[in-house]
């Protein structure tokens, strides 16, 4: 078992690799995440994202990875009817694809690890998680959803064999998420957790559903393979029907 924690992308990404020979896969994944951080951070003055937001880089001149992300954020905006929009109301109102990039980057890293090791692993990027089973582990992983008021406790526990879990909330980074349609801070639910096969979309859908509030549950459920759970302001748990197969407690 290899366990490694890497500070990157403004959080800590933890790797749990069952294959003791997976050091190469780990090194490649860590290098990829740092590369993404350098190129996609809206806080670095010379990143591609900053140069694009400043007008120093034209969309026609971006590299293939950023071109892919631009297509994905536009797809998310259209799908959510503007409840997700990286081109406005993010950070200081400038272009900021962070709401999608972390999930996309970690999903890509997970695919690299899976292709190299072929065994079980888990990657936790600040609460956004990808898990896989394999020859050394056939049992599902258990993933806790943090309690909004008590960092040392969980509000629910999920079991997942292969897939992704992502949560959007304001309790860790403050009111950093705004509704792109009117600039307001969402207030209908305290947190929104999404489970699905791909972290790119689980992460993005969690942000969208958090902005939508309780209506976001039905919106997530409209995407095959994805389900959601919300924590309300009176600490009630509400979830989509498909979430029953994941919930342990």
URMOLIN-V338512 format. One record per pair of residues at least 4 apart in sequence whose C-alpha atoms are under 8 Angstrom apart, sorted by the first residue. I is the first residue (numbers start at 0). J is the second residue. D is the distance in Angstrom with one decimal. If there is no record, write none. Layout:
# URMOLIN-V338512
i=[I | I]
j=[J | J]
d=[D | D]
This chain:
# URMOLIN-V338512
i=[0 | 0 | 0 | 0 | 0 | 1 | 1 | 1 | 1 | 1 | 1 | 1 | 1 | 2 | 2 | 2 | 2 | 3 | 3 | 3 | 4 | 4 | 4 | 4 | 5 | 5 | 5 | 5 | 6 | 6 | 6 | 7 | 7 | 7 | 7 | 7 | 8 | 8 | 8 | 8 | 8 | 10 | 10 | 11 | 11 | 12 | 12 | 12 | 12 | 13 | 13 | 13 | 14 | 14 | 14 | 14 | 14 | 15 | 15 | 15 | 16 | 16 | 16 | 16 | 16 | 17 | 17 | 17 | 17 | 17 | 18 | 18 | 18 | 18 | 20 | 21 | 21 | 21 | 21 | 22 | 23 | 24 | 24 | 24 | 24 | 24 | 25 | 25 | 26 | 27 | 27 | 28 | 28 | 28 | 28 | 28 | 29 | 29 | 30 | 31 | 31 | 31 | 32 | 32 | 32 | 32 | 33 | 34 | 35 | 35 | 35 | 36 | 37 | 37 | 38 | 38 | 38 | 39 | 39 | 39 | 39 | 39 | 39 | 39 | 39 | 40 | 40 | 40 | 40 | 40 | 41 | 41 | 41 | 41 | 41 | 42 | 43 | 44 | 44 | 45 | 45 | 46 | 47 | 47 | 47 | 47 | 48 | 48 | 48 | 49 | 50 | 50 | 50 | 51 | 51 | 51 | 51 | 51 | 52 | 52 | 52 | 56 | 56 | 57 | 58 | 61 | 61 | 62 | 63 | 64 | 65 | 66 | 67 | 68 | 68 | 68 | 68 | 69 | 70 | 71 | 72 | 72 | 72 | 72 | 72 | 72 | 73 | 73 | 73 | 74 | 75 | 75 | 75 | 75 | 76 | 76 | 76 | 76 | 76 | 76 | 77 | 79 | 79 | 81 | 81 | 82 | 82 | 82 | 82 | 82 | 82 | 83 | 83 | 83 | 83 | 84 | 84 | 84 | 85 | 85 | 85 | 85 | 85 | 85 | 86 | 86 | 86 | 86 | 86 | 87 | 87 | 87 | 87 | 87 | 88 | 88 | 88 | 88 | 88 | 88 | 89 | 89 | 89 | 89 | 89 | 89 | 90 | 90 | 96 | 97 | 98 | 98 | 98 | 98 | 99 | 99 | 99 | 99 | 99 | 100 | 100 | 101 | 101 | 101 | 102 | 102 | 102 | 102 | 102 | 102 | 102 | 102 | 103 | 103 | 103 | 103 | 104 | 104 | 105 | 105 | 105 | 105 | 105 | 106 | 106 | 106 | 106 | 106 | 107 | 108 | 109 | 109 | 109 | 110 | 111 | 112 | 112 | 113 | 113 | 117 | 118 | 118 | 118 | 118 | 118 | 118 | 119 | 119 | 119 | 119 | 119 | 119 | 119 | 120 | 120 | 120 | 120 | 121 | 121 | 121 | 121 | 122 | 122 | 122 | 123 | 123 | 123 | 124 | 126 | 126 | 127 | 127 | 127 | 127 | 127 | 127 | 128 | 128 | 128 | 128 | 129 | 129 | 129 | 129 | 129 | 130 | 130 | 130 | 130 | 130 | 130 | 131 | 131 | 131 | 132 | 132 | 132 | 132 | 132 | 132 | 133 | 137 | 138 | 139 | 139 | 139 | 139 | 140 | 140 | 140 | 141 | 141 | 141 | 141 | 142 | 142 | 142 | 142 | 143 | 143 | 143 | 143 | 143 | 144 | 144 | 144 | 144 | 144 | 144 | 144 | 145 | 145 | 145 | 145 | 145 | 145 | 145 | 146 | 146 | 146 | 146 | 146 | 146 | 147 | 147 | 147 | 147 | 148 | 149 | 155 | 155 | 155 | 156 | 156 | 156 | 157 | 157 | 157 | 157 | 158 | 158 | 158 | 159 | 161 | 162 | 162 | 162 | 162 | 162 | 163 | 163 | 163 | 163 | 163 | 163 | 164 | 164 | 164 | 164 | 164 | 164 | 164 | 165 | 165 | 165 | 165 | 165 | 165 | 165 | 166 | 166 | 166 | 166 | 166 | 166 | 166 | 167 | 167 | 167 | 167 | 167 | 167 | 167 | 168 | 168 | 168 | 168 | 169 | 169 | 169 | 169 | 169 | 169 | 174 | 175 | 176 | 176 | 176 | 176 | 177 | 177 | 177 | 177 | 177 | 178 | 178 | 178 | 178 | 178 | 179 | 185 | 185 | 185 | 185 | 186 | 187 | 187 | 187 | 187 | 187 | 188 | 188 | 188 | 188 | 188 | 188 | 188 | 189 | 189 | 189 | 189 | 190 | 190 | 190 | 190 | 191 | 191 | 191 | 191 | 191 | 191 | 191 | 191 | 192 | 192 | 192 | 192 | 193 | 193 | 193 | 193 | 193 | 193 | 193 | 193 | 193 | 194 | 194 | 194 | 194 | 194 | 195 | 195 | 195 | 195 | 195 | 196 | 196 | 196 | 197 | 198 | 199 | 200 | 201 | 201 | 202 | 203 | 204 | 204 | 205 | 205 | 206 | 207 | 207 | 208 | 208 | 208 | 208 | 208 | 208 | 208 | 209 | 210 | 211 | 212 | 213 | 213 | 214 | 215 | 216 | 216 | 216 | 216 | 216 | 216 | 216 | 217 | 217 | 218 | 219 | 219 | 219 | 220 | 220 | 220 | 220 | 220 | 220 | 221 | 226 | 226 | 226 | 226 | 226 | 227 | 227 | 227 | 228 | 228 | 228 | 228 | 228 | 229 | 229 | 229 | 230 | 230 | 230 | 230 | 231 | 231 | 231 | 238 | 239 | 241 | 242]
j=[15 | 16 | 17 | 18 | 19 | 14 | 15 | 16 | 17 | 18 | 19 | 21 | 22 | 13 | 14 | 15 | 16 | 13 | 14 | 15 | 11 | 12 | 13 | 14 | 11 | 12 | 13 | 29 | 10 | 11 | 12 | 11 | 12 | 32 | 33 | 36 | 32 | 33 | 36 | 40 | 101 | 124 | 125 | 124 | 125 | 122 | 123 | 124 | 125 | 122 | 123 | 124 | 25 | 120 | 121 | 122 | 123 | 120 | 121 | 122 | 21 | 118 | 119 | 120 | 121 | 118 | 119 | 120 | 135 | 136 | 116 | 118 | 119 | 135 | 116 | 25 | 112 | 115 | 116 | 26 | 27 | 28 | 111 | 112 | 115 | 116 | 29 | 112 | 30 | 31 | 111 | 32 | 108 | 109 | 111 | 112 | 33 | 108 | 34 | 35 | 104 | 108 | 36 | 104 | 105 | 108 | 37 | 38 | 39 | 40 | 104 | 40 | 43 | 46 | 46 | 47 | 48 | 46 | 47 | 48 | 49 | 65 | 96 | 97 | 100 | 46 | 47 | 48 | 49 | 97 | 46 | 48 | 49 | 95 | 97 | 49 | 49 | 49 | 50 | 49 | 50 | 50 | 51 | 56 | 61 | 65 | 52 | 94 | 95 | 53 | 54 | 55 | 56 | 55 | 56 | 57 | 58 | 94 | 56 | 93 | 94 | 60 | 61 | 61 | 66 | 65 | 66 | 66 | 67 | 68 | 69 | 70 | 71 | 72 | 96 | 99 | 100 | 73 | 74 | 75 | 76 | 83 | 84 | 85 | 96 | 99 | 77 | 84 | 85 | 78 | 79 | 83 | 84 | 203 | 80 | 81 | 82 | 83 | 84 | 85 | 81 | 83 | 207 | 179 | 180 | 178 | 179 | 180 | 207 | 210 | 211 | 178 | 179 | 206 | 207 | 88 | 89 | 179 | 89 | 94 | 95 | 96 | 97 | 98 | 92 | 93 | 94 | 95 | 96 | 92 | 93 | 94 | 95 | 179 | 92 | 93 | 177 | 178 | 179 | 182 | 93 | 94 | 95 | 176 | 177 | 179 | 95 | 175 | 100 | 101 | 102 | 202 | 203 | 206 | 103 | 199 | 200 | 202 | 203 | 104 | 199 | 105 | 199 | 202 | 106 | 127 | 198 | 199 | 200 | 201 | 202 | 203 | 107 | 198 | 199 | 200 | 108 | 199 | 109 | 122 | 124 | 198 | 199 | 110 | 129 | 197 | 198 | 199 | 111 | 112 | 113 | 122 | 129 | 114 | 115 | 116 | 117 | 117 | 118 | 133 | 131 | 132 | 133 | 134 | 135 | 136 | 130 | 131 | 132 | 133 | 134 | 135 | 136 | 130 | 131 | 132 | 133 | 128 | 129 | 130 | 131 | 128 | 129 | 130 | 127 | 128 | 129 | 128 | 165 | 166 | 163 | 164 | 165 | 166 | 198 | 202 | 163 | 164 | 165 | 198 | 161 | 162 | 163 | 164 | 198 | 140 | 159 | 160 | 161 | 162 | 163 | 160 | 161 | 162 | 136 | 137 | 138 | 139 | 160 | 161 | 137 | 160 | 160 | 158 | 159 | 160 | 161 | 158 | 159 | 160 | 156 | 157 | 158 | 159 | 156 | 157 | 158 | 159 | 153 | 154 | 155 | 156 | 157 | 153 | 154 | 155 | 156 | 157 | 166 | 192 | 149 | 150 | 151 | 152 | 153 | 154 | 155 | 150 | 151 | 152 | 153 | 154 | 155 | 154 | 170 | 189 | 190 | 170 | 153 | 246 | 247 | 248 | 246 | 247 | 248 | 245 | 246 | 247 | 248 | 245 | 246 | 247 | 245 | 196 | 194 | 195 | 196 | 197 | 198 | 194 | 195 | 196 | 197 | 198 | 201 | 192 | 193 | 194 | 195 | 198 | 201 | 202 | 192 | 193 | 194 | 198 | 201 | 202 | 205 | 190 | 191 | 192 | 193 | 202 | 205 | 206 | 190 | 191 | 192 | 202 | 205 | 206 | 209 | 189 | 190 | 191 | 209 | 173 | 174 | 175 | 176 | 189 | 190 | 184 | 184 | 184 | 185 | 206 | 210 | 182 | 183 | 184 | 185 | 210 | 182 | 183 | 184 | 185 | 210 | 183 | 209 | 210 | 211 | 212 | 212 | 211 | 212 | 213 | 231 | 232 | 209 | 212 | 213 | 229 | 230 | 231 | 232 | 229 | 230 | 231 | 232 | 209 | 229 | 230 | 231 | 205 | 206 | 208 | 209 | 227 | 228 | 229 | 230 | 205 | 227 | 228 | 229 | 201 | 202 | 204 | 205 | 219 | 225 | 226 | 227 | 228 | 201 | 225 | 226 | 227 | 242 | 200 | 201 | 224 | 225 | 226 | 201 | 224 | 225 | 201 | 202 | 203 | 204 | 205 | 225 | 206 | 207 | 208 | 219 | 209 | 227 | 210 | 211 | 215 | 212 | 213 | 214 | 215 | 216 | 218 | 219 | 215 | 215 | 215 | 216 | 217 | 229 | 218 | 219 | 220 | 226 | 227 | 228 | 229 | 238 | 239 | 221 | 239 | 222 | 225 | 226 | 227 | 224 | 225 | 226 | 227 | 239 | 241 | 225 | 238 | 239 | 240 | 241 | 242 | 238 | 239 | 242 | 236 | 237 | 238 | 239 | 242 | 236 | 237 | 238 | 234 | 235 | 236 | 237 | 235 | 236 | 237 | 242 | 243 | 245 | 246]
d=[7.0 | 5.6 | 4.5 | 5.9 | 5.2 | 7.5 | 5.8 | 5.0 | 6.4 | 7.1 | 6.0 | 7.5 | 7.7 | 7.3 | 5.6 | 4.7 | 6.5 | 5.7 | 5.1 | 6.8 | 6.3 | 5.6 | 4.2 | 6.3 | 5.4 | 5.1 | 6.3 | 7.3 | 5.8 | 4.3 | 6.3 | 5.9 | 6.8 | 7.0 | 6.3 | 7.0 | 7.5 | 7.4 | 5.3 | 7.6 | 7.5 | 6.9 | 5.7 | 6.1 | 5.8 | 6.9 | 5.5 | 4.2 | 6.3 | 5.6 | 5.0 | 6.4 | 7.8 | 7.4 | 6.0 | 4.7 | 6.6 | 5.5 | 5.1 | 6.4 | 6.9 | 7.9 | 6.5 | 4.5 | 6.6 | 6.5 | 5.5 | 5.8 | 6.8 | 7.9 | 6.7 | 6.3 | 7.4 | 8.0 | 7.9 | 6.2 | 7.9 | 7.6 | 6.1 | 6.1 | 6.2 | 6.1 | 6.9 | 5.2 | 6.0 | 7.1 | 6.1 | 7.0 | 6.1 | 6.1 | 7.8 | 6.3 | 4.9 | 7.5 | 6.8 | 7.0 | 6.4 | 7.9 | 6.2 | 6.2 | 7.9 | 6.9 | 6.2 | 6.5 | 7.3 | 7.3 | 6.2 | 6.3 | 5.6 | 7.7 | 7.0 | 5.4 | 7.3 | 6.0 | 4.6 | 5.2 | 6.7 | 6.0 | 6.0 | 5.2 | 7.8 | 7.9 | 7.9 | 7.9 | 7.7 | 6.2 | 8.0 | 6.5 | 7.3 | 7.6 | 7.1 | 5.8 | 5.2 | 6.1 | 7.9 | 7.3 | 6.8 | 6.0 | 7.5 | 6.2 | 6.2 | 6.2 | 6.0 | 7.4 | 7.5 | 8.0 | 6.1 | 7.6 | 7.3 | 6.0 | 6.1 | 4.9 | 5.3 | 5.9 | 4.6 | 6.2 | 7.0 | 8.0 | 7.9 | 6.2 | 5.4 | 6.6 | 7.1 | 6.8 | 7.6 | 6.1 | 6.1 | 6.2 | 6.1 | 6.4 | 6.1 | 6.4 | 6.3 | 6.1 | 7.7 | 7.9 | 7.2 | 6.2 | 6.1 | 6.2 | 6.1 | 7.9 | 6.9 | 6.4 | 6.9 | 7.0 | 6.2 | 7.4 | 8.0 | 6.1 | 6.0 | 6.3 | 7.5 | 7.6 | 5.9 | 4.9 | 6.6 | 4.9 | 5.1 | 7.9 | 6.3 | 6.2 | 7.0 | 6.6 | 6.3 | 6.1 | 5.9 | 6.4 | 5.8 | 6.6 | 7.2 | 7.6 | 6.5 | 7.5 | 5.7 | 7.6 | 7.9 | 6.0 | 6.3 | 5.7 | 5.2 | 5.0 | 7.8 | 7.4 | 7.8 | 6.4 | 4.4 | 6.5 | 7.7 | 5.1 | 5.9 | 6.1 | 7.8 | 6.3 | 4.4 | 7.0 | 6.6 | 7.3 | 5.1 | 6.0 | 6.2 | 6.7 | 5.7 | 7.5 | 7.2 | 7.6 | 7.0 | 7.3 | 5.9 | 6.4 | 8.0 | 7.4 | 6.2 | 7.0 | 6.2 | 6.4 | 7.7 | 6.6 | 5.3 | 5.9 | 7.5 | 6.1 | 7.7 | 7.9 | 5.9 | 7.4 | 5.0 | 4.3 | 7.3 | 7.6 | 5.5 | 7.5 | 6.2 | 6.6 | 4.2 | 7.9 | 6.2 | 7.8 | 6.0 | 7.9 | 7.4 | 7.4 | 8.0 | 6.3 | 7.4 | 6.8 | 5.5 | 6.2 | 6.4 | 6.3 | 6.1 | 7.4 | 7.3 | 6.1 | 6.3 | 6.0 | 7.8 | 5.2 | 6.9 | 6.8 | 7.6 | 6.7 | 4.3 | 5.8 | 6.7 | 7.9 | 7.5 | 5.0 | 4.2 | 4.3 | 7.0 | 6.5 | 6.0 | 5.8 | 5.4 | 6.7 | 8.0 | 7.1 | 5.7 | 4.3 | 6.4 | 5.6 | 5.2 | 6.5 | 5.6 | 4.4 | 6.6 | 6.2 | 6.6 | 6.8 | 7.5 | 5.7 | 4.3 | 6.5 | 7.7 | 7.1 | 5.5 | 5.1 | 6.4 | 7.5 | 7.6 | 5.8 | 4.4 | 6.6 | 6.8 | 7.0 | 7.4 | 6.7 | 5.4 | 5.7 | 6.4 | 6.0 | 4.4 | 6.7 | 5.5 | 5.5 | 7.2 | 7.1 | 5.8 | 6.1 | 6.0 | 7.7 | 6.8 | 5.7 | 5.0 | 4.1 | 7.7 | 5.5 | 5.3 | 5.8 | 6.6 | 5.6 | 4.6 | 6.5 | 5.6 | 5.1 | 6.3 | 7.6 | 5.6 | 7.4 | 5.9 | 4.4 | 6.2 | 5.3 | 5.6 | 5.3 | 6.1 | 7.7 | 8.0 | 7.8 | 7.6 | 6.3 | 7.8 | 6.3 | 4.4 | 5.7 | 7.5 | 6.2 | 7.8 | 5.7 | 4.7 | 4.6 | 8.0 | 7.9 | 6.2 | 7.2 | 7.5 | 7.7 | 7.8 | 7.2 | 7.3 | 5.3 | 6.0 | 5.4 | 5.2 | 5.1 | 4.7 | 5.6 | 7.4 | 5.1 | 6.5 | 6.6 | 6.4 | 7.3 | 7.4 | 5.8 | 4.4 | 6.4 | 7.7 | 5.7 | 5.4 | 5.7 | 5.8 | 5.1 | 6.6 | 6.9 | 5.7 | 4.6 | 6.7 | 6.9 | 6.4 | 7.6 | 5.5 | 5.4 | 6.7 | 7.2 | 5.7 | 5.0 | 6.3 | 6.8 | 5.5 | 4.2 | 6.4 | 7.0 | 5.8 | 7.8 | 5.7 | 5.3 | 6.5 | 7.8 | 5.5 | 5.5 | 6.3 | 6.1 | 4.4 | 6.5 | 7.2 | 4.6 | 5.2 | 6.8 | 7.4 | 7.2 | 7.4 | 6.5 | 8.0 | 6.4 | 7.3 | 7.8 | 7.7 | 5.5 | 5.4 | 4.6 | 6.3 | 7.1 | 5.1 | 5.4 | 6.2 | 6.4 | 5.8 | 7.8 | 7.1 | 5.3 | 7.6 | 7.3 | 7.5 | 7.9 | 4.9 | 6.8 | 7.3 | 7.7 | 6.9 | 5.5 | 6.9 | 6.7 | 6.0 | 4.6 | 6.0 | 7.3 | 5.5 | 5.4 | 5.8 | 6.5 | 5.6 | 5.3 | 7.3 | 5.8 | 7.7 | 6.6 | 5.3 | 6.9 | 5.8 | 4.5 | 6.6 | 5.8 | 5.5 | 5.1 | 6.3 | 5.5 | 7.3 | 6.9 | 5.4 | 7.8 | 6.8 | 5.6 | 4.3 | 6.5 | 6.1 | 5.6 | 5.4 | 6.3 | 8.0 | 7.8 | 5.8 | 5.6 | 4.4 | 6.7 | 7.7 | 6.7 | 7.4 | 6.1 | 5.6 | 6.3 | 5.6 | 6.0 | 7.4 | 6.5 | 6.3 | 5.9 | 6.6 | 6.0 | 7.8 | 6.3 | 6.3 | 7.1 | 5.9 | 7.7 | 7.4 | 3.9 | 6.5 | 7.2 | 6.9 | 6.7 | 7.6 | 4.9 | 7.7 | 7.9 | 7.4 | 6.6 | 6.1 | 6.3 | 7.5 | 5.7 | 7.1 | 7.6 | 6.8 | 6.2 | 6.3 | 7.1 | 7.4 | 6.2 | 6.0 | 6.4 | 8.0 | 5.9 | 5.3 | 7.2 | 6.6 | 8.0 | 7.9 | 7.7 | 5.9 | 7.7 | 5.9 | 5.7 | 5.6 | 5.7 | 6.6 | 6.9 | 5.7 | 4.1 | 6.6 | 7.2 | 5.8 | 5.3 | 6.1 | 5.8 | 5.7 | 4.9 | 6.6 | 5.3 | 6.6 | 7.7 | 6.3 | 7.8 | 7.9 | 6.4]
